[in-house]
Amino acid sequence: MNVKLGLYYVGIFILGLTACANPYRINFNSTKDRFPSWVENRLLPHPEKPQLRLTENIQSDGWGLFERGYFMVGYSKFDGPKIEVDLAIAQGAAAGAHVVLVQRKYAKTLTETVTVTHWPPSETTEIREKTDVSGGTRDRQVDRRVEITTSRGPETVYVPKQVDYYEHSATFWRKIDRPVFGGLVQDLTEDLRQKLQANRGLVVRAVMLDSPAFKADLLKGDIILKINDEPVPSAAQFYENLKIMAGKNISVSLLRGSNTINRIISLNP
């Protein structure tokens, strides 16, 4: 076989093994099933290789990505020894991500037993003996040296080794084109229900730059109480309703601090 071709197949084989052992792939959880039905058609085409961003606060930087127009399409989380971040990039490419956000936090150090196999050197034994030799006018004795080489088999030993373990986290993000609303809202927490004495309301957790929600001056922390003078539905139903309301103007009544504010939002078509 041609040497270059042989190396090529070896490389493909190694890559295959790497993919099978990729913990970011094994622990990957898709979030696309949580998307409203209209989001999938607005996701931009993904690159062959996503951008890698290392972070010390994956949640805070994740909010920042959302504000810049990205949707999270999946996440991975697992504990283990230190590994190459290229594996996160490989999973990001498989998930169709534009950006991969990776955090690695030291967790603990464990002492593990590592198996080491080695081959001891061969041993040579020298034997000296006297041998009777006949010939000529009389018999005589001569010294003879014999060397015997003995090969020894492999030996296995168990060596203690300290291994650092980390908490590995990664989130995978895809850019969205012209979001209908551009705000991330969540249902009221139990504490807010008690405070407002109401079961329905949507808390604005983040706002995308230059989106309809951004241009209408919605702010993080606002609580939407009514849409078109009707009490708001659940967050899940609100996102589904956006498919029908796309391209229209909606009026929202929201609570900011202790003040009630009204806004008109021109939703993207």
C-alpha positions as a Markdown table, in Angstrom:
| # | Residue | x | y | z |
|---|---|---|---|---|
| 1 | Met | 0.0 | 0.0 | 0.0 |
| 2 | Asn | 1.1 | 3.6 | -0.7 |
| 3 | Val | 2.7 | 5.1 | 2.5 |
| 4 | Lys | 0.7 | 8.3 | 2.3 |
| 5 | Leu | -2.6 | 6.4 | 1.7 |
| 6 | Gly | -1.8 | 4.1 | 4.6 |
| 7 | Leu | -1.2 | 7.1 | 6.9 |
| 8 | Tyr | -4.5 | 8.6 | 5.7 |
| 9 | Tyr | -6.4 | 5.5 | 6.7 |
| 10 | Val | -4.6 | 5.5 | 10.1 |
| 11 | Gly | -5.6 | 9.1 | 10.6 |
| 12 | Ile | -9.3 | 8.3 | 9.8 |
| 13 | Phe | -9.2 | 5.4 | 12.2 |
| 14 | Ile | -7.8 | 7.6 | 15.0 |
| 15 | Leu | -10.4 | 10.3 | 14.4 |
| 16 | Gly | -13.1 | 7.7 | 14.5 |
| 17 | Leu | -11.9 | 6.5 | 17.9 |
| 18 | Thr | -11.7 | 10.0 | 19.2 |
| 19 | Ala | -15.3 | 10.7 | 18.1 |
| 20 | Cys | -16.5 | 7.6 | 19.9 |
| 21 | Ala | -14.7 | 8.6 | 23.1 |
| 22 | Asn | -15.7 | 12.3 | 23.0 |
| 23 | Pro | -17.4 | 13.1 | 26.4 |
| 24 | Tyr | -18.9 | 16.3 | 25.0 |
| 25 | Arg | -20.8 | 14.1 | 22.5 |
| 26 | Ile | -21.7 | 11.3 | 24.9 |
| 27 | Asn | -23.1 | 13.9 | 27.4 |
| 28 | Phe | -24.7 | 16.1 | 24.8 |
| 29 | Asn | -28.3 | 17.2 | 25.4 |
| 30 | Ser | -30.2 | 19.0 | 22.6 |
| 31 | Thr | -32.4 | 21.9 | 23.5 |
| 32 | Lys | -34.1 | 22.2 | 20.1 |
| 33 | Asp | -37.2 | 20.5 | 21.3 |
| 34 | Arg | -37.8 | 23.5 | 23.6 |
| 35 | Phe | -37.8 | 25.9 | 20.7 |
| 36 | Pro | -41.0 | 27.5 | 19.5 |
| 37 | Ser | -41.9 | 26.1 | 16.1 |
| 38 | Trp | -40.9 | 29.3 | 14.2 |
| 39 | Val | -37.4 | 29.5 | 15.5 |
| 40 | Glu | -35.9 | 26.7 | 13.4 |
| 41 | Asn | -36.6 | 28.5 | 10.1 |
| 42 | Arg | -34.8 | 31.6 | 11.4 |
| 43 | Leu | -31.5 | 30.0 | 12.4 |
| 44 | Leu | -28.6 | 31.1 | 10.2 |
| 45 | Pro | -26.5 | 28.5 | 8.3 |
| 46 | His | -23.7 | 27.2 | 10.6 |
| 47 | Pro | -20.0 | 27.2 | 9.8 |
| 48 | Glu | -17.9 | 24.1 | 9.4 |
| 49 | Lys | -15.9 | 25.0 | 12.5 |
| 50 | Pro | -17.6 | 26.9 | 15.4 |
| 51 | Gln | -15.9 | 29.6 | 17.4 |
| 52 | Leu | -14.5 | 28.5 | 20.8 |
| 53 | Arg | -14.9 | 30.8 | 23.9 |
| 54 | Leu | -13.5 | 29.8 | 27.2 |
| 55 | Thr | -15.3 | 31.2 | 30.3 |
| 56 | Glu | -15.2 | 31.3 | 34.1 |
| 57 | Asn | -18.9 | 31.9 | 34.3 |
| 58 | Ile | -20.8 | 30.0 | 31.7 |
| 59 | Gln | -24.3 | 31.2 | 32.8 |
| 60 | Ser | -23.4 | 34.9 | 32.7 |
| 61 | Asp | -21.6 | 34.7 | 29.4 |
| 62 | Gly | -24.5 | 32.6 | 28.0 |
| 63 | Trp | -26.9 | 35.4 | 28.8 |
| 64 | Gly | -24.5 | 37.7 | 26.9 |
| 65 | Leu | -24.6 | 35.5 | 23.8 |
| 66 | Phe | -28.4 | 35.5 | 23.9 |
| 67 | Glu | -28.4 | 39.3 | 24.0 |
| 68 | Arg | -26.2 | 39.3 | 20.9 |
| 69 | Gly | -28.7 | 37.2 | 19.0 |
| 70 | Tyr | -27.8 | 33.5 | 19.7 |
| 71 | Phe | -30.0 | 30.6 | 20.7 |
| 72 | Met | -28.6 | 27.7 | 22.8 |
| 73 | Val | -29.1 | 24.5 | 20.7 |
| 74 | Gly | -27.5 | 22.1 | 23.3 |
| 75 | Tyr | -25.3 | 21.6 | 26.3 |
| 76 | Ser | -22.9 | 19.1 | 27.8 |
| 77 | Lys | -21.9 | 18.6 | 31.5 |
| 78 | Phe | -19.7 | 15.9 | 33.0 |
| 79 | Asp | -16.8 | 15.4 | 35.5 |
| 80 | Gly | -13.5 | 13.9 | 34.5 |
| 81 | Pro | -9.7 | 14.5 | 34.0 |
| 82 | Lys | -8.5 | 17.4 | 31.9 |
| 83 | Ile | -9.2 | 17.0 | 28.2 |
| 84 | Glu | -8.6 | 18.9 | 25.0 |
| 85 | Val | -11.1 | 21.6 | 24.2 |
| 86 | Asp | -10.9 | 20.5 | 20.5 |
| 87 | Leu | -13.3 | 17.8 | 21.5 |
| 88 | Ala | -15.9 | 20.5 | 22.4 |
| 89 | Ile | -15.3 | 22.1 | 19.0 |
| 90 | Ala | -15.9 | 18.8 | 17.3 |
| 91 | Gln | -19.2 | 18.4 | 19.0 |
| 92 | Gly | -20.1 | 22.0 | 18.3 |
| 93 | Ala | -19.6 | 21.3 | 14.6 |
| 94 | Ala | -21.8 | 18.2 | 14.8 |
| 95 | Ala | -24.5 | 20.3 | 16.6 |
| 96 | Gly | -24.4 | 23.0 | 14.0 |
| 97 | Ala | -23.2 | 25.7 | 16.4 |
| 98 | His | -21.7 | 29.1 | 15.7 |
| 99 | Val | -20.2 | 29.4 | 19.1 |
| 100 | Val | -19.1 | 26.9 | 21.8 |
| 101 | Leu | -18.9 | 28.2 | 25.3 |
| 102 | Val | -16.6 | 26.0 | 27.5 |
| 103 | Gln | -16.0 | 26.2 | 31.3 |
| 104 | Arg | -13.6 | 23.9 | 33.2 |
| 105 | Lys | -13.6 | 24.1 | 37.0 |
| 106 | Tyr | -11.2 | 22.2 | 39.3 |
| 107 | Ala | -13.2 | 19.7 | 41.4 |
| 108 | Lys | -10.8 | 17.4 | 43.3 |
| 109 | Thr | -7.6 | 15.3 | 43.1 |
| 110 | Leu | -7.9 | 11.5 | 43.3 |
| 111 | Thr | -5.2 | 8.9 | 43.8 |
| 112 | Glu | -5.6 | 6.2 | 41.2 |
| 113 | Thr | -3.8 | 3.0 | 40.5 |
| 114 | Val | -2.1 | 2.9 | 37.0 |
| 115 | Thr | -1.1 | -0.4 | 35.4 |
| 116 | Val | 2.5 | -0.3 | 34.0 |
| 117 | Thr | 3.9 | -3.2 | 32.0 |
| 118 | His | 7.6 | -3.5 | 31.3 |
| 119 | Trp | 10.1 | -6.1 | 29.9 |
| 120 | Pro | 13.1 | -6.8 | 32.1 |
| 121 | Pro | 16.5 | -7.2 | 30.3 |
| 122 | Ser | 17.7 | -10.7 | 29.4 |
| 123 | Glu | 20.0 | -12.4 | 31.9 |
| 124 | Thr | 23.2 | -14.1 | 30.7 |
| 125 | Thr | 24.7 | -16.9 | 32.9 |
| 126 | Glu | 28.3 | -18.0 | 32.4 |
| 127 | Ile | 29.3 | -21.6 | 33.1 |
| 128 | Arg | 33.0 | -22.7 | 33.3 |
| 129 | Glu | 33.9 | -26.4 | 33.1 |
| 130 | Lys | 36.9 | -28.7 | 32.4 |
| 131 | Thr | 36.7 | -31.0 | 29.5 |
| 132 | Asp | 39.0 | -34.0 | 28.7 |
| 133 | Val | 40.6 | -33.8 | 25.3 |
| 134 | Ser | 42.3 | -36.8 | 23.7 |
| 135 | Gly | 45.0 | -36.4 | 21.0 |
| 136 | Gly | 48.7 | -36.5 | 20.5 |
| 137 | Thr | 50.8 | -38.5 | 23.0 |
| 138 | Arg | 48.5 | -38.0 | 26.0 |
| 139 | Asp | 45.2 | -36.9 | 27.3 |
| 140 | Arg | 44.7 | -33.4 | 28.7 |
| 141 | Gln | 42.1 | -31.2 | 30.3 |
| 142 | Val | 41.1 | -27.8 | 29.0 |
| 143 | Asp | 38.8 | -25.1 | 30.4 |
| 144 | Arg | 35.6 | -24.3 | 28.5 |
| 145 | Arg | 33.3 | -21.3 | 29.0 |
| 146 | Val | 29.6 | -21.5 | 28.2 |
| 147 | Glu | 27.2 | -18.5 | 28.2 |
| 148 | Ile | 23.4 | -19.1 | 28.5 |
| 149 | Thr | 21.1 | -16.2 | 27.8 |
| 150 | Thr | 17.6 | -16.3 | 29.4 |
| 151 | Ser | 14.8 | -13.9 | 28.3 |
| 152 | Arg | 12.3 | -12.9 | 30.9 |
| 153 | Gly | 8.6 | -12.2 | 30.1 |
| 154 | Pro | 6.7 | -9.0 | 30.7 |
| 155 | Glu | 6.0 | -7.9 | 34.2 |
| 156 | Thr | 3.0 | -5.8 | 35.4 |
| 157 | Val | 3.3 | -3.4 | 38.3 |
| 158 | Tyr | 0.7 | -1.1 | 39.8 |
| 159 | Val | 1.8 | 2.5 | 40.4 |
| 160 | Pro | -0.2 | 5.1 | 42.4 |
| 161 | Lys | -0.8 | 8.3 | 40.5 |
| 162 | Gln | -2.6 | 11.5 | 41.4 |
| 163 | Val | -5.2 | 12.7 | 38.9 |
| 164 | Asp | -6.9 | 16.1 | 38.9 |
| 165 | Tyr | -10.7 | 16.0 | 38.1 |
| 166 | Tyr | -12.7 | 18.9 | 36.7 |
| 167 | Glu | -16.3 | 19.9 | 36.2 |
| 168 | His | -16.6 | 20.3 | 32.4 |
| 169 | Ser | -19.5 | 22.4 | 31.0 |
| 170 | Ala | -20.2 | 23.5 | 27.5 |
| 171 | Thr | -23.1 | 25.2 | 25.8 |
| 172 | Phe | -23.6 | 25.4 | 22.0 |
| 173 | Trp | -25.1 | 28.4 | 20.4 |
| 174 | Arg | -26.6 | 29.2 | 17.0 |
| 175 | Lys | -27.2 | 32.7 | 15.5 |
| 176 | Ile | -30.8 | 33.7 | 14.8 |
| 177 | Asp | -31.9 | 36.0 | 12.0 |
| 178 | Arg | -34.5 | 38.7 | 12.8 |
| 179 | Pro | -36.2 | 37.3 | 15.9 |
| 180 | Val | -39.9 | 38.0 | 16.0 |
| 181 | Phe | -39.8 | 39.4 | 19.6 |
| 182 | Gly | -36.2 | 39.3 | 20.8 |
| 183 | Gly | -36.8 | 38.8 | 24.5 |
| 184 | Leu | -36.3 | 35.9 | 26.8 |
| 185 | Val | -39.3 | 35.6 | 29.2 |
| 186 | Gln | -40.1 | 33.2 | 32.0 |
| 187 | Asp | -43.1 | 32.4 | 34.1 |
| 188 | Leu | -43.4 | 34.0 | 37.6 |
| 189 | Thr | -41.6 | 32.3 | 40.4 |
| 190 | Glu | -43.6 | 31.4 | 43.5 |
| 191 | Asp | -42.1 | 34.4 | 45.4 |
| 192 | Leu | -43.2 | 36.8 | 42.7 |
| 193 | Arg | -46.7 | 35.3 | 42.6 |
| 194 | Gln | -47.0 | 35.9 | 46.3 |
| 195 | Lys | -45.6 | 39.5 | 45.9 |
| 196 | Leu | -47.9 | 40.4 | 43.0 |
| 197 | Gln | -50.8 | 38.4 | 44.3 |
| 198 | Ala | -51.2 | 37.0 | 40.7 |
| 199 | Asn | -50.6 | 33.7 | 39.0 |
| 200 | Arg | -49.9 | 35.2 | 35.5 |
| 201 | Gly | -47.0 | 37.3 | 34.4 |
| 202 | Leu | -43.9 | 37.0 | 32.4 |
| 203 | Val | -40.5 | 38.1 | 33.7 |
| 204 | Val | -38.1 | 39.5 | 31.1 |
| 205 | Arg | -34.7 | 37.8 | 31.7 |
| 206 | Ala | -32.8 | 39.1 | 28.7 |
| 207 | Val | -33.3 | 41.3 | 25.6 |
| 208 | Met | -31.5 | 40.9 | 22.2 |
| 209 | Leu | -29.8 | 43.9 | 20.8 |
| 210 | Asp | -31.7 | 45.7 | 18.0 |
| 211 | Ser | -34.7 | 43.4 | 18.4 |
| 212 | Pro | -38.3 | 44.6 | 18.5 |
| 213 | Ala | -38.2 | 44.2 | 22.4 |
| 214 | Phe | -35.0 | 46.2 | 22.5 |
| 215 | Lys | -36.4 | 49.0 | 20.3 |
| 216 | Ala | -39.5 | 49.2 | 22.5 |
| 217 | Asp | -37.2 | 49.7 | 25.5 |
| 218 | Leu | -38.1 | 46.6 | 27.4 |
| 219 | Leu | -35.5 | 46.0 | 30.1 |
| 220 | Lys | -34.3 | 43.0 | 32.0 |
| 221 | Gly | -36.4 | 42.6 | 35.1 |
| 222 | Asp | -39.6 | 44.0 | 33.6 |
| 223 | Ile | -42.7 | 41.9 | 34.3 |
| 224 | Ile | -45.2 | 41.8 | 31.5 |
| 225 | Leu | -48.8 | 41.7 | 32.9 |
| 226 | Lys | -51.0 | 42.1 | 29.8 |
| 227 | Ile | -50.7 | 41.8 | 26.0 |
| 228 | Asn | -53.3 | 43.6 | 23.9 |
| 229 | Asp | -55.2 | 44.3 | 27.2 |
| 230 | Glu | -55.4 | 40.5 | 27.8 |
| 231 | Pro | -53.7 | 38.7 | 30.7 |
| 232 | Val | -50.5 | 37.0 | 29.5 |
| 233 | Pro | -50.4 | 33.3 | 28.9 |
| 234 | Ser | -47.6 | 31.0 | 30.0 |
| 235 | Ala | -44.2 | 31.6 | 28.6 |
| 236 | Ala | -44.4 | 28.5 | 26.4 |
| 237 | Gln | -47.8 | 29.6 | 25.0 |
| 238 | Phe | -46.5 | 33.2 | 24.5 |
| 239 | Tyr | -43.7 | 32.0 | 22.3 |
| 240 | Glu | -46.0 | 29.8 | 20.2 |
| 241 | Asn | -48.4 | 32.8 | 19.8 |
| 242 | Leu | -45.6 | 34.8 | 18.3 |
| 243 | Lys | -45.9 | 32.7 | 15.1 |
| 244 | Ile | -49.4 | 34.2 | 14.7 |
| 245 | Met | -48.5 | 37.7 | 15.8 |
| 246 | Ala | -45.4 | 38.0 | 13.7 |
| 247 | Gly | -45.3 | 41.3 | 11.7 |
| 248 | Lys | -48.0 | 42.9 | 13.9 |
| 249 | Asn | -47.9 | 45.7 | 16.5 |
| 250 | Ile | -48.8 | 44.5 | 20.0 |
| 251 | Ser | -49.4 | 46.6 | 23.1 |
| 252 | Val | -47.9 | 45.4 | 26.4 |
| 253 | Ser | -48.5 | 46.5 | 29.9 |
| 254 | Leu | -45.6 | 45.9 | 32.2 |
| 255 | Leu | -44.5 | 46.4 | 35.8 |
| 256 | Arg | -41.1 | 48.1 | 36.2 |
| 257 | Gly | -40.3 | 48.4 | 39.9 |
| 258 | Ser | -43.5 | 49.9 | 41.3 |
| 259 | Asn | -44.6 | 51.6 | 38.1 |
| 260 | Thr | -46.9 | 50.3 | 35.4 |
| 261 | Ile | -45.7 | 51.1 | 31.9 |
| 262 | Asn | -47.3 | 50.6 | 28.5 |
| 263 | Arg | -45.3 | 49.9 | 25.3 |
| 264 | Ile | -46.0 | 49.2 | 21.7 |
| 265 | Ile | -43.8 | 46.5 | 20.1 |
| 266 | Ser | -43.5 | 46.2 | 16.4 |
| 267 | Leu | -42.8 | 42.5 | 15.9 |
| 268 | Asn | -40.6 | 41.3 | 13.0 |
| 269 | Pro | -42.5 | 39.5 | 10.2 |
